[in-house]
Structure formats: C-alpha cells, structure tokens
Amino acid sequence: MDAAVLHRRTTMHDECVPPKLVDRLLALGHTEVVRGLALTEDGDWFCARAWARLLAGRGALAEALEVLAPYVDTGWWTATAEAARLLDAGGRGEEAIALVRPFAPNGERSALPELALLLARHGQGEEAYELLLPHVTDWLIAEALVEVGVGLGRGEEVAALLEARLAPGNSCPRCGSPECGQPYREPSNAVNLLASVREKQGRTDEAIAVLRSYGPIVVNNRDPLADLLARHDRIDELRAYAGTPEAVRQLAELLEERGDVAGAVDAYREHMDEDRWHTSYLLAELLARHGRGAEAIDVVRALDSAEDWVVDQLCKLFAAEGRAEEGLAHLDALKARRGREEWELSRLRGPLMAACGRLDEVVAQALAHPEGRTPYALEGLAHLLIDAGRPEEAVALLDTDRLDHRWTLGPLLVELGRVEEAVTLLRTPRPQIPPPEPIGYSDCPPF
C-alpha cells in the first residue's frame, strides 16, 4: 500500500468501492466481499474502515486494529486517526494518544486538535491547552482551543485572546493598512468562537450580545445567532431578528418542528421581498411536505422564471401532484417563448413523460438530442429505467462506456446481484492520459 495512492483514491472515490455502496453491501449481507476487499494487498480503504468498525462494534477490537494496521503502517494520517478513535472508544486512550502524537508536530494540521481533544479527555488538559495556544489564528485549531480552555475553567483567557483578535486597528490582509476600513479577523470564526465561549460558560445574554455587536459569520447556511436563539427557546427574539435568509429558514424550521406549519409558512411569506428566489424555493418545499402541493406550484409559478433550477422544482411538484401533463405544457410554453430548449430543460421532460406512460418515447427523444449520449444524459435515462423496474435495460444503456458510468453502474450491478462484476468495475484504474506537451513562450506577436 502507498499513502499517496490511498489518499487519492479516497478523496476522488476512484479505484475503490465508495462508502455508501460499502454500507449497501453490508446491508445486503455481502460481508465476505467487504472483508476480502479490506484485506487486499493494495487496500480498499472504505471497506477496511467499515469492516474494522463492524469488528470493534462486536467487541473484537484487536481484530479491527489488525485490519487497519497495514494502512496505518503507510504513515497515512486518515488511517491513523481512525485507529486512534477505535482505541479511544475501546478504553485504550493512552495508546490512541501515542498513535496520534507523532503527527502533531509534523505538519498534519488536523492532528493537532485531534491530539489535544484526546489529551483533554484523558486528564491531560493543561498539555492540550499549551499545544493549541500558539495556533489561535487557525480557525480549526481555535475551535479545539475553545473546547479545551472552557473545560479547564480557562474560558476567560480564551475569550481575551479572541477579543484581541477582534480589536480594531488590526491590519487588513490585502493592503496592510489598519485604516482601510476592512475588518481583519484571524481566525475568521473569532466572533462565533467568542460567542461559543460565553454560551459554554452559561452566559447566554453575553453570547447574544457578541453576535449582535460584531455580526455573526454564517457557515454552511447556518446563522449562529439564529441557532443560539433557537437552542435557548428564545423564539420571539428569533422572530424579531430574522435578518438574514439563513435566519428566516431557521425560524421556519423551528416552527415546523413544533408543529406550527402555519407559522412557518407565514415566516417565509413575511420575508419574501428580502430573498424572493431562495425563500420561494423553501416555502414550496415546506408546503409540499405538508400535502399542500397545489399551493407550492403556485408559489414557484409566480417566479415566472426559465432558470433550470426553478423549472426543475416546478416539474417535480407537477409530477408529485399527478399533473404531469401540465408540467409538459409548461415546458412547451418555455420552449416556444425561447425558441429553443437546452438539455438542462429538455431533461426535465423525462420524468413527466414517464409518469404519463411514455418512457420508450422519452428514451428515443433523449438519444436524438445533441447531448443525449453524453455521460450525464445517459445516466439520467438509466435512472428513469431503474425507477420503472427495467434495470437490465439501464445496464445495457450504460454499458456503452463502463468506466465513464462506473458510479451509476456499480450500485446497479450490486442490486442485480452481480457483486463481483461491480467491484471489479469500481476498482479498475482509469487509463493514464499523458499530459499535453508544453506550449513554448514567445515574446513575438501573435502572443
């Protein structure tokens, strides 16, 4: 095994069985297949990880570690971190620490917080704190510093460090001037972390004040202030805040969880002017989830848009409501209005026509389209055939170029019981394409 090859395969999900399919193989009872791949000489990481976790869950920790040992021996951090987690969960924390420790000073960024949190869990919090302290400007490591620092009762020290990073007058990273007016925050999540410190200390009002005064940093479409208000059941304040599209969504989600669907609908409608496109999409989804598909269709139709993502949602709503013919008529009207129909919209006809019992016509029309034989088009057709209970025809369609379609064809073959064929396909290396010849530089025109 080679660490670089393992990293490439797992990052790209290439030349290996992807994790979701590994889970499916186990669910279908193909444990020996997963075990065999886990123990192959060149390694199949997702199979090894799943098999090791399965063994550890059965109480066979020693066997689980044996499975991971060849991967760990390559010096690959991902395998080492997994082995350490199994050791820690199995009550062997000191061994986990010893396994992780060599990676922390060697440039493996995620190893430092991993080691620090391990140390803190096993009574060595002061060492963990000292390890993290010099790296407060790194957002990932700073998150661990907050966790460790508050756990040690040193929350005020951590808060002071973060407040210093937020002080006015820090130089702008672009121009180097403290007067340019651009706020300079390093770590970038300093505001959110400072609020987290105060919340962990039980000082919720101060956490809210921090987020209000500095302005929260939205991460992964989640507004931290909205999350904080929701966690502490301060729904009136959340309703009054709702100042960002993310906060509106979080308010609506909270109301929906409580069974107040009408309130969630009103939350979206009240803020429709602030972000009409995104809010309409979310409102339509909410209405459809609660059996109000006709209203959802009206919401999306009101956008009067030919954007493919809007039309996509509208066509799905038509199909779900048993109004596929109306969806096709809508596509026809768009085509007439635009004078053409790109593949992004043409592909939406497939599910609607299939719902009308015209699947063969769908396949013929799609294959006649200029883009109909591209990999993405063929895979879309294959999914329609699978949904219609015609998987063998889907396989025949994708067999035109197996390597291009491996991620769709592999799971399909597994469902058909052709497991070995699927595994061979997924693990087959792609042909190596030589890099293009460099184009020489000339200072003579034409450049």
C-alpha positions, -999 to 999 in steps of 0.1 A, spaced: 0 0 0 10 36 -6 -3 65 14 -4 89 -16 -24 64 -36 -48 57 -8 -53 94 -3 -60 100 -40 -85 71 -42 -104 81 -11 -105 117 -20 -117 111 -55 -137 79 -47 -118 64 -76 -104 28 -80 -123 18 -48 -158 9 -36 -174 42 -24 -186 43 13 -223 43 6 -220 12 -16 -199 -4 11 -228 2 36 -252 -13 10 -231 -44 5 -231 -50 43 -269 -44 44 -274 -70 17 -253 -95 36 -221 -94 14 -199 -92 45 -173 -116 30 -169 -93 0 -162 -63 22 -139 -83 44 -119 -95 13 -115 -60 -1 -105 -47 33 -76 -72 34 -64 -68 -3 -28 -61 -7 -33 -27 -23 -60 -18 1 -96 -6 -3 -100 20 25 -137 24 28 -141 -14 30 -113 -16 56 -129 12 77 -164 -3 76 -151 -38 84 -129 -25 113 -159 -6 128 -180 -37 125 -155 -58 143 -150 -31 170 -188 -29 175 -188 -66 181 -161 -63 208 -133 -76 186 -111 -45 189 -78 -64 184 -91 -78 151 -103 -44 140 -69 -29 146 -52 -57 126 -74 -48 97 -63 -12 99 -26 -20 106 -13 -22 70 -30 12 63 -16 28 94 19 14 86 20 35 54 21 67 76 -13 78 62 -30 102 87 -65 92 78 -59 56 88 -41 66 119 -69 89 131 -94 61 125 -73 36 145 -69 61 173 -107 67 175 -113 29 178 -87 27 205 -102 56 224 -137 42 221 -124 8 233 -109 23 265 -73 24 254 -69 62 254 -32 62 261 -25 40 231 -46 64 210 -26 94 222 7 76 215 -5 68 179 -16 104 171 12 123 189 39 119 162 17 136 136 10 168 155 44 184 151 49 171 115 26 195 97 -6 174 98 -30 203 106 -60 182 118 -37 160 140 -32 188 165 -68 193 175 -73 156 174 -44 151 198 -55 179 221 -90 167 225 -77 132 232 -54 146 259 -82 166 274 -105 136 276 -78 117 295 -69 141 322 -41 160 303 -60 191 296 -32 215 305 -8 199 280 -36 201 254 -41 238 261 -5 246 258 -3 227 225 -31 247 210 -24 281 223 2 292 198 -22 284 169 -51 306 179 -52 322 145 -61 289 128 -99 286 128 -98 248 130 -74 247 159 -91 276 176 -123 256 178 -105 229 198 -89 256 220 -123 269 230 -134 233 239 -103 226 259 -100 260 275 -136 262 288 -133 226 300 -103 236 321 -121 267 335 -99 290 315 -127 304 294 -118 340 303 -83 336 289 -96 322 257 -122 350 255 -94 376 260 -74 360 232 -103 361 208 -113 397 218 -77 407 210 -81 392 175 -112 413 170 -98 446 182 -100 475 158 -67 485 142 -55 451 130 -40 455 95 -60 445 65 -45 414 50 -49 428 15 -33 462 18 -15 460 52 -32 492 64 -51 495 97 -71 525 82 -86 508 51 -119 500 69 -118 463 61 -123 442 93 -94 418 98 -103 387 117 -79 359 123 -92 333 130 -120 340 106 -145 325 130 -133 345 160 -168 361 166 -186 328 166 -160 313 189 -162 341 213 -199 337 215 -194 299 219 -172 306 250 -198 327 266 -226 302 259 -205 273 273 -200 295 304 -238 298 308 -237 335 299 -262 333 270 -271 370 271 -234 379 266 -231 354 238 -261 370 220 -246 405 225 -213 393 210 -230 381 178 -252 412 176 -223 436 181 -197 421 157 -221 404 133 -221 366 131 -203 347 104 -227 325 85 -213 290 80 -229 263 59 -260 283 55 -265 285 93 -267 318 111 -251 313 145 -272 340 162 -304 323 149 -290 289 161 -282 303 195 -317 319 199 -334 286 188 -313 265 212 -324 286 241 -360 287 231 -360 325 226 -384 323 197 -397 359 200 -362 373 197 -355 349 168 -387 361 151 -377 397 156 -341 390 144 -347 371 112 -324 395 95 -307 371 71 -322 345 47 -305 318 68 -322 331 100 -356 331 83 -351 295 73 -340 285 108 -371 303 123 -393 284 98 -376 251 106 -381 256 143 -418 264 139 -423 234 117 -406 211 142 -430 224 168 -460 216 146 -467 252 138 -468 248 100 -489 279 95 -463 300 115 -435 286 93 -454 295 62 -460 330 75 -423 334 83 -414 327 47 -441 349 33 -433 378 56 -397 379 43 -404 371 6 -392 405 -5 -358 401 10 -347 370 -10 -376 361 -32 -359 333 -51 -345 313 -22 -375 319 0 -399 308 -26 -380 276 -31 -380 268 6 -417 278 10 -427 255 -18 -407 226 -2 -425 232 31 -459 233 15 -453 201 -5 -441 183 27 -474 190 43 -497 179 15 -502 214 0 -486 207 -34 -511 229 -53 -501 259 -32 -464 250 -37 -469 250 -75 -485 285 -73 -455 298 -53 -430 286 -79 -451 295 -109 -453 331 -95 -415 334 -101 -422 332 -138 -386 320 -145 -369 299 -171 -340 292 -147 -334 255 -148 -334 250 -110 -368 268 -108 -383 248 -136 -368 216 -121 -386 222 -88 -419 231 -106 -418 199 -128 -412 178 -97 -441 194 -80 -463 188 -110 -453 151 -111 -459 146 -74 -494 161 -77 -503 138 -106 -503 168 -130 -475 157 -154 -494 169 -185 -494 204 -171 -457 202 -165 -451 192 -201 -473 220 -212 -452 244 -191 -420 231 -208 -437 235 -242 -445 271 -234 -410 279 -223 -396 263 -255 -419 284 -276 -410 315 -258 -373 310 -260 -372 294 -295 -350 265 -283 -347 240 -254 -313 234 -239 -305 200 -223 -310 215 -188 -347 219 -196 -351 191 -221 -340 165 -195 -370 176 -173 -394 161 -198 -382 126 -189 -398 121 -155 -430 138 -167 -434 117 -198 -425 86 -178 -453 95 -154 -476 96 -184 -466 61 -195 -444 73 -223 -410 60 -212 -400 45 -245 -407 78 -262 -385 95 -235 -356 73 -244 -359 78 -281 -362 116 -278 -334 119 -254 -310 98 -275 -319 120 -305 -309 152 -286 -274 166 -294 -264 160 -258 -284 128 -254 -255 104 -255 -233 123 -230 -225 105 -198 -248 128 -177 -277 123 -201 -273 85 -203 -272 83 -165 -304 103 -162 -321 79 -186 -308 49 -167 -323 62 -135 -357 66 -152 -354 29 -165 -345 18 -130 -374 36 -114 -397 20 -140 -385 -15 -130 -363 -20 -161 -328 -23 -146 -314 -46 -173 -322 -20 -199 -304 6 -178 -273 -16 -177 -274 -20 -214 -276 18 -218 -246 23 -195 -225 -5 -210 -215 18 -239 -187 31 -217 -185 13 -184 -157 34 -169 -175 67 -175 -206 53 -158 -190 34 -130 -206 53 -102 -241 47 -115 -235 12 -130 -216 -2 -100 -245 2 -75 -270 -10 -101 -250 -42 -107 -249 -48 -69 -287 -45 -67 -289 -71 -96 -267 -95 -76 -237 -90 -99 -215 -80 -70 -181 -93 -83 -187 -75 -116 -195 -43 -98 -164 -45 -76 -141 -52 -105 -156 -22 -124 -152 2 -95 -116 -8 -88 -105 -7 -124 -78 20 -129 -86 47 -155 -63 48 -185 -34 72 -179 -36 101 -202 -2 117 -209 0 154 -200 -2 178 -230 31 190 -245 41 224 -230 34 253 -253 66 274 -257 67 310 -247 75 336 -273 77 374 -269 70 379 -306 34 385 -318 10 369 -320 13 360 -283 
